[in-house]
Amino acid sequence: MENRELSREEIIGLIAEFKSEVRKNLAKIDFFNGKIEELTKLLGDAKPAETRKKADKVRKPYQLSKWDNIILDVIRENGKPATSKEIYQKTMAMAAKTGIAMEEGKMKSKINQCLVKLTNRRHDLKKLKVEGRGFAYAIV
């Protein structure tokens, strides 16, 4: 599309055309609003489906895995907020006792996933900043 200056007559013509389109669209809106009112009267007291509010779904909380339970036990046994380092060490030791141990990298990843789930999704734990030590986790 080339850039050129419009003449006065062309501008007046475009304005008239746009105003005409606006009037047509306003007439359509009035027509459809009238139809909506008629159909709503036919429904009676029932509200149209689009104006009904959805009932809030109550989601089941995430189930606790063996790893989640071990982490919660470690924090309970500690009796105070446990640092990430303490949680990793004690959870790995307990996992070895219960027979669910894996490679160290996989276990750290699994513990991290569980901590995220317990703090952000289930809100069973609260994450606290500990100066010089990273984070500590406490049971809510």
C-alpha positions as CSV (number, residue, x, y, z in Angstrom):
1,M,0.0,0.0,0.0
2,E,1.6,3.3,-1.1
3,N,1.6,6.4,1.1
4,R,-0.1,9.2,-0.6
5,E,-2.1,12.2,0.5
6,L,-5.8,12.0,0.3
7,S,-7.8,14.7,-1.2
8,R,-10.5,16.6,0.8
9,E,-13.3,14.8,-1.1
10,E,-11.7,11.4,-0.5
11,I,-11.4,12.1,3.3
12,I,-15.1,13.3,3.4
13,G,-16.1,10.1,1.5
14,L,-14.2,7.8,3.9
15,I,-15.7,9.6,7.0
16,A,-19.2,9.1,5.6
17,E,-18.5,5.5,4.8
18,F,-17.2,4.8,8.3
19,K,-20.2,6.5,9.9
20,S,-22.5,4.5,7.8
21,E,-20.8,1.3,9.0
22,V,-21.0,2.4,12.6
23,R,-24.8,3.0,12.2
24,K,-25.3,-0.4,10.6
25,N,-23.4,-2.1,13.5
26,L,-25.3,-0.2,16.1
27,A,-28.6,-1.3,14.5
28,K,-27.3,-4.9,14.6
29,I,-26.5,-4.6,18.3
30,D,-29.9,-3.2,19.0
31,F,-31.5,-6.0,17.0
32,F,-29.5,-8.7,18.8
33,N,-30.1,-7.2,22.3
34,G,-33.8,-7.3,21.5
35,K,-33.6,-10.9,20.6
36,I,-31.7,-11.7,23.7
37,E,-34.4,-10.0,25.8
38,E,-37.1,-12.0,24.1
39,L,-35.3,-15.3,24.6
40,T,-34.6,-14.4,28.2
41,K,-38.3,-13.8,28.8
42,L,-39.1,-17.2,27.3
43,L,-36.8,-18.8,29.8
44,G,-38.6,-17.2,32.6
45,D,-36.8,-17.1,35.9
46,A,-33.9,-19.2,34.7
47,K,-30.8,-17.3,33.8
48,P,-29.0,-17.9,30.5
49,A,-26.1,-20.3,30.8
50,E,-23.4,-17.7,30.0
51,T,-24.4,-15.5,32.9
52,R,-24.3,-18.3,35.5
53,K,-21.3,-18.5,37.7
54,K,-19.5,-21.8,37.8
55,A,-19.5,-23.4,41.2
56,D,-15.9,-23.4,42.6
57,K,-14.4,-26.8,42.2
58,V,-13.0,-28.3,45.4
59,R,-9.8,-30.0,44.3
60,K,-8.6,-33.0,46.3
61,P,-5.3,-32.2,47.9
62,Y,-2.2,-33.8,46.4
63,Q,-1.6,-37.1,48.1
64,L,1.5,-37.5,50.1
65,S,4.2,-39.9,48.8
66,K,6.7,-41.8,50.9
67,W,9.2,-39.1,50.2
68,D,6.8,-36.4,51.4
69,N,6.1,-38.3,54.6
70,I,9.8,-38.8,55.2
71,I,10.5,-35.1,54.8
72,L,7.6,-34.2,57.2
73,D,9.0,-36.7,59.7
74,V,12.5,-35.2,59.5
75,I,11.2,-31.7,60.2
76,R,9.0,-33.0,63.1
77,E,11.9,-34.9,64.7
78,N,14.1,-31.8,64.4
79,G,11.6,-29.9,66.6
80,K,12.4,-26.6,64.9
81,P,12.7,-25.4,61.3
82,A,15.1,-27.6,59.4
83,T,17.6,-26.2,56.9
84,S,17.7,-27.6,53.4
85,K,21.0,-29.2,54.1
86,E,19.7,-31.0,57.2
87,I,16.6,-32.1,55.3
88,Y,18.7,-33.5,52.4
89,Q,21.1,-35.4,54.7
90,K,18.5,-36.9,57.0
91,T,16.0,-37.7,54.2
92,M,18.7,-39.5,52.2
93,A,19.6,-41.6,55.3
94,M,15.9,-42.4,56.0
95,A,15.4,-43.3,52.3
96,A,18.3,-45.8,52.5
97,K,16.7,-47.4,55.6
98,T,13.3,-47.7,54.0
99,G,14.7,-49.0,50.8
100,I,13.6,-46.3,48.4
101,A,17.1,-44.8,47.9
102,M,18.3,-44.0,44.4
103,E,21.3,-42.2,42.9
104,E,22.3,-39.1,44.9
105,G,21.4,-36.7,42.1
106,K,18.0,-38.3,41.6
107,M,17.3,-38.2,45.4
108,K,18.2,-34.5,45.6
109,S,15.9,-33.8,42.7
110,K,13.1,-35.9,44.3
111,I,13.5,-34.1,47.7
112,N,13.4,-30.7,46.0
113,Q,10.2,-31.6,44.1
114,C,8.6,-32.7,47.4
115,L,9.7,-29.5,49.1
116,V,8.1,-27.5,46.3
117,K,4.9,-29.5,46.5
118,L,4.7,-29.3,50.3
119,T,5.3,-25.5,50.4
120,N,3.7,-24.1,47.3
121,R,0.9,-26.5,46.4
122,R,-0.2,-28.1,49.7
123,H,0.9,-25.4,52.0
124,D,2.0,-28.0,54.6
125,L,5.4,-26.3,55.0
126,K,6.5,-22.7,55.2
127,K,9.8,-21.6,53.6
128,L,12.0,-19.3,55.8
129,K,15.1,-17.5,54.8
130,V,18.1,-18.3,57.1
131,E,21.0,-15.9,56.8
132,G,24.1,-17.5,55.5
133,R,22.5,-20.9,55.3
134,G,19.9,-20.7,52.5
135,F,16.4,-21.7,53.5
136,A,14.7,-23.5,56.4
137,Y,11.4,-25.3,56.3
138,A,8.8,-25.3,59.1
139,I,5.6,-27.2,59.5
140,V,2.6,-24.9,59.3
